[in-house]
Amino acid sequence: MIDNDNDNIDNYKMKNLVDISAMVTQSLNFFDIKDKIIEKMLEVVHPTKACVNLFYRNNYEYAYLVCSETLNEIPDFFDVKTPRGVKIDFNEYPKYIHEAVAKKEIVYIENIFEDERSIDERDLAKIEGYIGRIVFPLVVNYNVVGFMTCFLTEEDKINEYDIDFISSVSSLISLSIDITMKNNNTHMLVHKLRGAISSINEAIQKLYFNNNINEFLDHLSKQVCHITNSKESIIITEKVDNKNKLFSFYSVEGKKQTNIYPIIGKILSQDSIGSYCNENKLNYKEINNYIYYKIKDKDSKSVIGYIVCANSPNYTEDDLNILSIFARQLSVALKLYEYNLVEVKHKILENELDVLNKQQKLIMNESKIKYNIDNELNFYHKPAKVVGGDFYHAIKVSDDKIVYILADVMGHGIVSNYAVAIIKGAFKVLSRTCNSPGEIMTNLNDMLYDEFDKMGIFTTCLVSMIDIKENTITISNAGHYSPIIIKRDSSIKRDLNCKKGIPIGVIEDVSYENNVLSLDECSMICMYTDGVLEIKNKSKEEYGISRLEKFIKNNYTNNQEVIIENLKDELEEFSNKDKYDDDILIVMLKNN
């Protein structure tokens, strides 16, 4: 019974860590989310109180109390004319907090009334009702920008795993503070950091569900290569899954052999935890420059792995900061992976995703339309285990016109599910007030741009209008795949002029074009999202557009229920599985 309780606690911690990561990813202002972060953290660890102090502009004379919602006696005051927070002389803080800031180390005082370093704090401890205190320095680019302290009462209990969890939260707080403090000149860095956390969050969710450490490392090595603008990257971890070493390599040029590994010993022989060099000092013609960061175990402080990238146009401190984020979160993820090996399925998060999947299914209900004896608009949707952002909806706006939308929102989970809901709401309004798909798409971008920009997401989509009287279809394309069209003579229409516009939510004030096609020459029009194309077989070969075209060509004469069943069988035979990493969505307009 105790083991089950521990499993539930670990599950809850994982869920809250993912939630906090999502908050940081979606916000550019630490002060908007600071209290929510502390609230989420305190839900799953025993300290009942916590606060955050910041230093501004590397001035360590004063520490500003910016988060004190859980404290009783310290006033919560913010002056809008000064940096937010209560200005307090740092010399008034106990010696052990100075020690934590100076050494950049966690300091745990188990009993305020027995430790000499906290003698000046005892009156405050009596007022606030705590007996112990833990200090977590907040570090950005090797500089301490503040500290978080957790307060423990006599009843509170805390173990090393709780401290690991709080330390992970403090790393995310550091990231949020860093993002907030960046000015407009570092806007690109903000996007990189958000991209890094989004990528890590996505990879951790996949590791959480699939328990596949190799896939997880492959994903991270690819992402870290792209984010640092490198030509190749390598991740090496030790003492994972009872193996001595795990290895993942990625090259943007698709090479099957790494140039980094032969000289990795020279690169990592340096004492610093992370560094970069923009000159070829290794006397190795294949490596022009490099950057690395060592992965440390939070408990033993020993090095358990490495991230190394090479051949970027120019490495900067920003790139090193991004690598440090990857390294810290990778260390956390590896520990969670070890927990996964002995855990049962994570019931809490799976139940939530199941609810979201049902919500998404309800959103796409009633979009199967038979608009005359021979013609039918139908769809097939198979959601992934993690809720995706694929979406389809059709509306018969008059006796002569049907409008439908197919969209693929970037990302997974609650954010994409929310985006799908607001797309549907906006589309339902616009489909009855606009005269063409291009007009619908233009207004859709105008309505959703601000919201999508805040969330850091975008969506590709197709909006189509069927004119039953004229027997035409008009399509507007926002960065999506062009449809597959089977002509009356069973050939595939190759001269399709379906001009692509910018995805929704990327640029403000965009106009979208209309592409008009006669249905007289079409037997079937098939629209789809990338989930079906990216299904892989055992050889890591993708299903791809060519196979999908061939399948549609060989099956379009069947009724749509048969087409769907045949597609299920083909995909399962190709991949040797019946569950996939991404949503599958195909919309078929059958024109007999």
Sequence and secondary structure as in RCSB ss.txt:
>XXXX:A:sequence
MIDNDNDNIDNYKMKNLVDISAMVTQSLNFFDIKDKIIEKMLEVVHPTKACVNLFYRNNYEYAYLVCSETLNEIP
DFFDVKTPRGVKIDFNEYPKYIHEAVAKKEIVYIENIFEDERSIDERDLAKIEGYIGRIVFPLVVNYNVVGFMTC
FLTEEDKINEYDIDFISSVSSLISLSIDITMKNNNTHMLVHKLRGAISSINEAIQKLYFNNNINEFLDHLSKQVC
HITNSKESIIITEKVDNKNKLFSFYSVEGKKQTNIYPIIGKILSQDSIGSYCNENKLNYKEINNYIYYKIKDKDS
KSVIGYIVCANSPNYTEDDLNILSIFARQLSVALKLYEYNLVEVKHKILENELDVLNKQQKLIMNESKIKYNIDN
ELNFYHKPAKVVGGDFYHAIKVSDDKIVYILADVMGHGIVSNYAVAIIKGAFKVLSRTCNSPGEIMTNLNDMLYD
EFDKMGIFTTCLVSMIDIKENTITISNAGHYSPIIIKRDSSIKRDLNCKKGIPIGVIEDVSYENNVLSLDECSMI
CMYTDGVLEIKNKSKEEYGISRLEKFIKNNYTNNQEVIIENLKDELEEFSNKDKYDDDILIVMLKNN
>XXXX:A:secstr
 HHHHHHHHHHHHHHHHHHHHHHHHH S HHHHHHHHHHHHHTSSS  EEEEEEEETTEEEEEEEEE TT SSS 
    TTSSSSEEEEGGGS HHHHHHHHHT  EEES TTT GGGGGGHHHHHHHT SEEEEEEEEETTEEEEEEEE
EE TT    HHHHHHHHHHHHHHHHHHHHHH  GGGHHHHHHHHHHHHHHHHHHHHHHHH  HHHHHHHHHHHHH
HHTT SEEEEEEEEETTEEEEEEEEETT  SS SSGGGHHHHHTSSSSEEEESS  S  TT S EEEEEEE TTT
  EEEEEEEE  S   HHHHHHHHHHHHHHHHHHHHHHHHHH    HHHHHHHHHHHHHHHHHTTT  EE SSSE
EEEEEEE  SS   EEEEEEE SSSEEEEEEEEESS SHHHHHHHHHHHHHHHHHHTT SSHHHHHHHHHHHHHH
HHHHHT  EEEEEEEEETTTTEEEEEEES    EEEETTS B       B   BTTSSS     EEEEGGGEEEE
EEE HHHHT B TT  B HHHHHHHHHHHHTTS HHHHHHHHHHHHHHHHT S  SS EEEEEEEE 
